[in-house]
C-alpha cells in the first residue's frame, strides 16, 4: 500500500474485534505496520464514528466505524 494516496478506508468493527484497541484493529484489518498506524493516529488520520482519534489505546465496540485517511492536505 502506498504511503501517499487520496482515499479513505472505512472499517466496520466486527464482533471478534470488540474490546481491542483502535491501533490493533487498524493494523489487523489493513495490514499496516505498527509504526504506520501510530503515525496515522498522531497526524489525525484516523477517526472513530466521525470523531478524530489520536489515542492508540482507545478500545472499540462492535459496529463502530473507523475511517483511515491518507489524504494529503
C-alpha positions as CSV (number, residue, x, y, z in Angstrom):
1,X,0.0,0.0,0.0
2,X,1.4,3.4,-0.9
3,X,2.1,5.9,1.9
4,X,0.6,8.6,-0.2
5,X,-2.9,8.3,-1.7
6,X,-6.1,10.2,-1.8
7,X,-8.6,7.8,-0.4
8,X,-10.4,6.9,2.8
9,X,-10.8,3.4,4.0
10,X,-13.8,2.6,6.2
11,X,-13.7,-0.3,8.6
12,X,-16.8,-1.6,10.4
13,X,-15.6,-3.2,13.7
14,X,-16.8,-6.8,13.7
15,X,-17.8,-8.6,16.9
16,X,-14.5,-10.5,17.1
17,X,-12.5,-7.3,17.4
18,X,-14.7,-5.7,20.1
19,X,-12.6,-4.6,23.1
20,X,-9.4,-4.4,21.1
21,X,-7.5,-1.1,20.7
22,X,-8.2,1.1,17.7
23,X,-4.5,0.7,16.7
24,X,-4.7,-3.1,16.8
25,X,-7.9,-3.2,14.7
26,X,-6.5,-0.8,12.1
27,X,-3.3,-2.8,11.9
28,X,-5.1,-6.2,11.7
29,X,-7.8,-5.0,9.2
30,X,-5.5,-3.1,6.9
31,X,-2.2,-4.9,7.2
32,X,-0.3,-1.8,8.1
33,X,2.7,-1.7,10.4
34,X,2.6,-0.5,14.0
35,X,4.7,2.5,13.1
36,X,2.4,3.5,10.2
37,X,-0.7,3.1,12.4
38,X,0.9,5.3,15.1
39,X,1.9,7.9,12.5
40,X,-1.7,8.0,11.2
41,X,-3.1,8.4,14.7
42,X,-0.6,11.2,15.6
43,X,-1.4,13.0,12.3
44,X,-5.1,12.7,13.0
45,X,-5.8,10.5,10.0
46,X,-8.0,8.0,12.0
47,X,-11.5,8.7,13.2
48,X,-14.0,6.5,15.1
49,X,-17.6,7.2,14.4
50,X,-16.6,10.5,12.8
51,X,-14.5,11.7,15.7
52,X,-10.8,12.0,15.2
53,X,-8.9,9.6,17.4
54,X,-5.3,10.2,18.5
55,X,-5.2,7.7,21.4
56,X,-3.9,4.3,20.2
57,X,-5.1,2.6,23.3
58,X,-8.8,3.6,22.8
59,X,-10.9,0.4,22.9
60,X,-13.5,-0.2,20.1
61,X,-17.0,-1.6,20.3
62,X,-18.6,-3.9,17.7
63,X,-20.4,-1.9,15.0
64,X,-18.2,1.3,15.3
65,X,-16.9,2.7,12.1
66,X,-13.3,3.6,11.7
67,X,-12.1,5.9,8.9
68,X,-8.4,5.7,7.9
69,X,-7.4,8.6,5.7
70,X,-4.2,9.0,3.7
71,X,-5.5,12.3,2.2
72,X,-2.7,14.7,1.6
73,X,-3.5,18.2,2.7
